[in-house]
C-alpha cells in the first residue's frame, strides 16, 4: 500500500483539535560531562511523565523578582521541520512519541510563525526578540562573503545575555548559524558555554564538514567528534543539563538541531525501521521520515535527562521555518514551504511545556512568532527585557490557551542571492487576518484574507485595492526601518 502524508481536510481540522493521547515507557537518561562524548545509540530515550495540570497561572517578571523560584529553561529548535511533519500535527507516516507527549502534556500552537522562511534570520529573531532585518540579519549568513546576507548587529542584547544578567547559567548546543567572524561566536553573544557547529549546514551528518571546513567547536576549540550529528547534539545537551543542574542557579539551554535539514541522512537503523514499517513509502519520503523520527528519539533522550533532575523546567520546541518540499517535507495543507513567504514557509510547529504552570492537552490558535520567545522567557525568568524589541510576551495564552487574541501586525523579510533574487528581498505582512505577499522580486504583490482563505488560493489584490495600498504603505515603513541597520561585515 502506498502511504503518503495528510495534506488537506484531515490536517486542517487539527487547527482546532486537541493532541491525541499517547503513552510510552521511560529509559534512564544518559549521563556524563565528558568534553567530547562519543556518539550514542539511535534508539532514543523516553521521558517520564513530565506534566500535570496547571495549578497556577504563568507568572510574570515582577512575581519572579518578588522571590518566586525561577525555572530552568530549555529551548529546542529544529531545522526545516514542516508544520505537518509530526504525528501530533497530523502526519500519518511519522511516529514522534516524545514530541507528541510533550504536546499532550503541554500546549500546542497551530498558528505560530517563524520570523523568516529561512534559517539565520529566524535564529536572530529568537535570540534578540527583534525583526531580523532590524538586527542586521535579513538573509542567510554563509561561509562565502559573496553569498552571505547578514551580520548580527554587534552589541545587540540577546536572550542568553539577559538571562545571564538575571543569574542564569547559559549554554548553547548544536547549530549556531549566526556568523563565523570575530565577535560572532556564541561566547561573544551571551552564552557561557558552547558545543556544536558554527556554520550554516553540514554537507554530511557523519563527518560534519561544510565546504571542507570543520566548524565543530567545544567553546572556541575545534573538535572532530565521531558520530551522527543528531546523536552528538543530544548527548552534549544531556551533558550540559546534568552539569548545570548540579549548580544552585537556574539554567538556560539553547539546543539547536540541524535535523531535518538537508542532506537527508538518517542513521541506517532509523531508515531500516521506517522501510520495514512503511514499505510503500517513496525512498525520498522514507529518508526524511527516518531523520525526523531520529530527531524525536534524540529529543526524548534530552527530556529524560531533564526529568531525572526533578527541577522546575519549561521546555519550548519550535522549528526555524517551514519544511523543504524538495526534500519531501509535509507542511500539511499550507501553501508552499521553506524559502517561501506563503504560509507553508512560515508557519511552524510550536510546543510549550511547563508542569504545574501550563495546563496539558491544550491547543492554542492565537498568533505567535519566534521573536516573541525572548520577552516570554525573560518574563518567566524575571529578567529585564529591552524596550527596543519587537516581540511580545505570550504569557497570557500560556496561562489560558483560549484567551482573547487581538489582531497582530507581523512583517517577514528575506534577502537572498542567486539569479532568482540577485541580492533583492521578498516580503510578507500579516495584518490581522489580511496577508500581503511578495514571494519573488519579479512577482506582483498578492493579498489574501486568511480568515476566509487560509490556504492562500484566492488573490484579493484587485478586489480590495484600498487594503492593498494600506498594507504596502505599512510594509514600506518597515523596510525603511530595516534599511537603517547595516547587514554586511
Secondary structure, 3 states (H helix, E strand, C coil): CCCCCCCCHHHHHHHHCCCCCCCCCCCCCCCCCCCCCCCCCCCCCCCCCCCCCCCCCCCCHHHHHCCCCCCEEEEEEECCCCCCCCHHHCCCCCCCHHHHHHHHCCEEEEEEECCCCCHHHHHHHHHHCCCHHHHCCCECCCCCHHHCCCCCCCCCCCHHHHHHHCCCEEEEEEECCCCCCCCCCHHHCCCCEEEEECCCCCCCCCCCEECCEECEEECCEECCCCCCHHHHHHHHHHHHHHHHHCCCCCEEEEEECCCCCCCCCCCHHHHHHHHHHCCCCCHHHHHHHHHHHHHHHHHHHHHHHHHHHCCCEEEEEEECCCCCHHHCCCCCCCCCCCCCCCHHHHEEEEEEECCCCCCCCEEEEEEEECCHHHHHHHHHHCCCCCCCCCCCCCHHHHHCCCCCCCCCEEEEEEECCHHHHCCCEEEEEEECCEEEEECCCCCCCEEEECCCCCCCCCCCCCCCHHHHHHHHHHHHHHHHHHHCCCCCC
